[in-house]
């Protein structure tokens, strides 16, 4: 069984925000997932759309698979580093800001092999 992967690392969005969108496409066909992501308002949908396009392109170019027969087998977002910044506040204080990053992975498989 062939699994096609595509990754996006150091995405400037938290893994929890991305996971909300990922749950919508897991288990769907690749073209159906693209349609779902195209009409979602979240920033994470734009990120996932790019990763999914990359995975579809990998399947077409590297393995000569038809994009109509691809399924989203796995999709997940792992935690990346947390960049810590500080916002100046009144009376010499500082307010911490955590800028979270994540790593997004989309795995496709061919429907014919299932």
N, C-alpha and C positions, 0 to 999 in steps of 0.2 A: 504494500500500500504506500503510495507516494504522498508525502506531505510537503507542501510548499509554504515557506515562511517568509515573512517580511517584518522588519523591526524598525521602530523609530526610537532613538535614545535621546535622553536629556530634554524631553518635551516639557515645556513650562506650564504644566497643569498638574494638579494632584491626582493620584491614582484613584481616589474615591469619586472624583468628578467624572473621570474617564470611564470608570466601571459602570456608572449609571447608563451610559450610552452603549457600552459593550454588551450589556445584557440584552439589548434590543436585537442585535445582529447574530448572536451566537446560535448556530444550528440552522441558519437560513442559507439559501443559495447566494452566491456572490453577487449576482445582479439584483436580487431582491434587497440584499443588505445595502448595496450602493443607493438604491432608490430610497430606502429608509433614512440613510445618513444625509442624503441631499436635502431633505425637507425638515431636518431637525434644527432647532435654533441654537443648540449648545456649541461652544467653541470646540469641545471634544469631538463632535461629529465631523468637523472639518479635518481634524487631525487623523481620525480613524479612516476617513474617506481617502486620504492620501496614502495611508499604510495599506488599505485594501486594494487601491489601484496598483500599488507596487507589487503586491502579492499576485494579483491577476496577471500583470505584465510578466512576472517571473514564470508563472505557469505557461503562458503563451510562448514566450521566447525560449526558455530553457528546456521545457518538456513537451512543447508542441501540443498542449491540451486546449480543448475548446472552453471558452469562458462560460458558456451556458451550462456546462456540466460540473462546475465547481461549487463546493459547499464550504461554509465557514465552520471548520471542525473545532478550532480553538481560537479564543481571543481573550487576552488578558493584559492588565497593566500592573507592572511592578513598581515599587517605590524607587526613586532615584535619590540623589543627594538633596539635602535641604540647605539652601543658601540663607545664612542669617545676616540680616541687615538691621540697622537701628534708625529709628525716627526720632529726631530731637523733640523734646517736650519742654514744658515750662519748668522753671526753677532748676535748670541744669540736669534734668532727668533724661533718660532715653527709653524709648518704647521699642521692644524687639518686634521685628517683622520676619516671618518665616516664608521664604519663597520655595515652594515645593516643586520637585521635578519628578518625572516618571519615565519608564521605558514601556513602550507599547509593542505587543507582538500579536500578529494575526497569522493563523495557520489554516491553509486551505487543503482540501482533499477532493479527489475526483469522485463524482457521484456514480460513475459506471463501475468503479472498483468495489463499491459498497455492496 
